[in-house]
Every structure is written in C-alpha cells, then in structure tokens.
Amino acid sequence: MALTGLYLFILVYLAKGWANLKSQKNNKSTPTTKVTILIAARDEEERIAYTIDDILAQDYPKHLTEIIIVDDHSTDRTADIILGYAEQGVKLLQLKENKPLNSYKKKAIAEAISRSSGDLMVATDADCRMGPQWLSSIVSYYETEDLVMISSPVTYFEERSLFERMQTLEFSYLIGIGAASIGHNRASTCNGANLAYRKDVFYAVGGFKGIDDLASGDDELLLQKIAEQYPGKIGFLKRRDAIVYTHAKHTLQEFLQQRRRWASKSTKYKDKKVVALVLGIWLFNVSLLLNVCLGLYNPYFFKLFLIQFALKYLFEMIFLIPINLFFNRVKLVSLLILIGPVHIIYFVYIGLMGNTRKYSWKGRMVR
C-alpha cells in the first residue's frame, strides 16, 4: 500500500499545482514583441492549410508577426500548399539534410530559429487549430509576467469515436501534469504544439545540443534545460483563448506509436525528482497488475487491488474535473471508469516499450 499512498500523494500534489495557476486576462496595453511562429511539417497536406489560415487570422499586429514553416522532406503536397501562402508572408524553408538524423524535427526547428527575426519563438504543429486571440494571449502573458518560456494548453477535438474521446481524457491528464508542475515552480513537462520561448534563451542553453539524439524532446527536454538555468521563469498560460486544438489518433497502433515516442524522452530527464515522480506512477500501476495476477491464487490480493483501484479512481477524478472544466469537457470525466483498467496495462506497457526499441514515426525508424 506504500505505492498507493505515494500515488495518491502525487495526485493531491498535482491538483494543488493546477489550483495554484491563476487564470490570465489579456494585457490591454499595445504589444511590442516581435514574434516568430515556428512549424515543422512533414506530410501534412490534409490539414496544414487550416493551420495556416488560423494563424493568418490572428488579431496580433501583422508587422510584429513572422511565420516560418519548415518542410521536412515531405512526400506529398505539403510544400506546394505552404508556397501558396507566400504572398501573405508565410515563409517556407525546406530541410536539405541528406545524412540520416534521429531528430529531423529538432533540426527543422533549429534551422527556422536561425533564420528568424523575432524575439519570441512560438512553436505549434502543422495539424493544429487555434482561435484568433491565441497569439495575443501568449504575448500578453509574456510581456506582463516577464517570462522566458510559456507552456500553453493543448487538447483534442472533433472526436469521431469512443476511443478518441478516451484519448482526450487521458491527454488532459498529461497536460494537467505539466501545468501542475509549473504551478509548483518545478517545470517538468509540456507539449510542443503550444510552446513559446525567447530566442536568446534558446541559444543561451545551447539549443538542442545534448538532447538531439532522440526523435522526440523538442518540447519537454528543452523546457528542462531552460528550467535548470532560469528557475521560476517558466509559466503556464491558463486561458481558454490560448488553447490549441489537435486530433486524437484514429487507430490503436497510431496511438501506441505516438505514446512510445513521447515516453522515449524520459531517458534524458535530468531532474531526478521528475524521474522519481514518473517512476512512482509506473510502479504503482505495476503493483495493480501484480495484485490482479496474485488474486487468481489468493483472494486477498484481489481485494487489495479493488481498494487500490477505488482510491485511484476517486483521486484521479478529483484531479481531472477542474482540468476538464477549464477545457469545457467535464463530461469526459465520466469515461474514467472505462479508461481506468485499460490505462493500467497501457501505462506499464508504454513505460517498458518506450525505452527499449526503435519505432516507426512518419515513415522513419527512430528511437
């Protein structure tokens, strides 16, 4: 039961971290920050036009906005679609790297930053949607709070199945963890689909140097490097206008590949407290599986599992309700009773597979 107590303590700690975050309002003063919006795109012909249209529709001053999209060796019409927006100020860079890399995305982002003219880099993905006040909300928070990095909310939308709605709830759990850690001034995780940072700070921490051997980590691992050198200077923007929307994976295989990619970053975490937190959650889920298996031979262990699961369900619900209220998706919390048993198996599996083998991502084998 020690692991159960540890997990419940973590959830209470995270819930308090989320509560510590204050809802932000826009600064009414005239903005002065030159912003560069960064996107690394590969084979995104189906959605990238929607993303560009949303960015062009922002209410932020056009003379303070630069848009750079890097085409990462796309095999479809992605580059042609981007070129179609050239007259509206959208800049296309095409990654020319010929030698094999493990992190083409980090290379693409670094190349865009080197060509940028903005002071604040705002990164998103080529399959995302956002409202017209997305950028102005980020800059208002940046100028008001004097931060060096801002993590902002991301959620799924337009779900087409129960499986996708379950992913949305699980994803809110992950976003909540990252936000809550910032609420405790211990920034640990974030999502690269909605991340802003100062250009000079990117170079001050050495950019992606030291973390460029993994396909993933252009977000969390960079955040951890910055948190180490600039403690207390990272914020989470708790504002609905700043939400970026993207889509859940349609198939189980796509979902597992994505989560394995995300889990691979944990091998590079330098903050031992973050590693301990992740390990504690993983071991708790392992203990649940063990008690189910042992319960086949001794009913005591199955009763122990039921107690653990009931406490897990209750405390996770307490953690998830305010987060999903923020996203205006609180009804999704009712799916927790369905997700709970599956999440145990999934979490243990991802913890193992995310750090043991290469995986396929957008037609490439990476690690």
Residue, then its C-alpha position, 0 to 999 in steps of 0.5 A: m500500500a506504500l505505492t498507493g499512498l505515494y500515488l495518491f500523494i502525487l495526485v493531491y500534489l498535482a491538483k494543488g499545482w493546477a489550483n495554484l495557476k491563476s487564470q490570465k486576462n489579456n494585457k490591454s496595453t499595445p504589444t511590442t514583441k516581435v514574434t516568430i511562429l515556428i512549424a515543422a511539417r512533414d506530410e501534412e497536406e490534409r490539414i496544414a492549410y487550416t493551420i495556416d489560415d488560423i494563424l493568418a487570422q490572428d488579431y496580433p499586429k501583422h508587422l510584429t508577426e513572422i511565420i516560418i514553416v519548415d518542410d521536412h522532406s515531405t512526400d506529398r503536397t505539403a510544400d506546394i500548399i505552404l508556397g501558396y501562402a507566400e504572398q501573405g508572408v508565410k515563409l517556407l524553408q525546406l530541410k536539405e539534410n541528406k545524412p540520416l538524423n534521429s531528430y529531423k524535427k529538432k533540426a527543422i526547428a533549429e534551422a527556422i530559429s536561425r533564420s528568424s527575426g523575432d524575439l519570441m519563438v512560438a512553436t505549434d504543429a502543422d495539424c493544429r487549430m487555434g482561435p484568433q486571440w491565441l497569439s495575443s494571449i501568449v504575448s500578453y502573458y509574456e510581456t506582463e509576467d516577464l517570462v522566458m518560456i510559456s507552456s500553453p494548453v493543448t487538447y483534442f477535438e472533433e472526436r469521431s469515436l469512443f476511443e478518441r474521446m478516451q484519448t482526450l481524457e487521458f491527454s488532459y491528464l498529461i497536460g494537467i501534469g505539466a501545468a501542475s508542475i509549473g504551478h509548483n515552480r518545478a517545470s517538468t513537462c509540456n507539449g510542443a504544439n503550444l510552446a513559446y520561448r525567447k530566442d536568446v534563451f534558446y541559444a543561451v542553453g545551447g539549443f538542442k545540443g545534448i538532447d538531439d539524439l532522440a526523435s522526440g524532446d523538442d518540447e519537454l527536454l528543452l523546457q528542462k534545460i531552460a528550467e535548470q538555468y532560469p528557475g521560476k521563469i517558466g509559466f503556464l498560460k491558463r486561458r481558454d483563448a490560448i488553447v490549441y486544438t489537435h486530433a486524437k489518433h484514429t487507430l490503436q497502433e497510431f496511438l501506441q506509436q505516438r505514446r512510445r515516442w513521447a515516453s522515449k524522452s524520459t531517458k534524458y530527464k535530468d531532474k531526478k525528482v521528475v524521474a522519481l515522480v514518473l517512476g512512482i506512477w509506473l510502479f504503482n500501476v505495476s503493483l495493480l497488475l501484480n495484485v490482479c495476477l496474485g488474486l487468481y491464487n489468493p483472494y486477498f490480493f484481489k481485494l487489495f487491488l479493488i481498494q487500490f483501484a477505488l482510491k485511484y479512481l476517486f483521486e484521479m477524478i478529483f484531479l481531472i474535473p477542474i482540468n476538464l472544466f477549464f477545457n469545457r469537457v467535464k463530461l469526459v470525466s465520466l469515461l474514467i471508469l472505462i479508461g481506468p483498467v485499460h490505462i493500467i496495462y497501457f501505462v506499464y506497457i508504454g513505460l517498458m516499450g518506450n525505452t527499449r526499441k526503435y519505432s516507426w514515426k512518419g515513415r522513419m525508424v527512430r528511437 
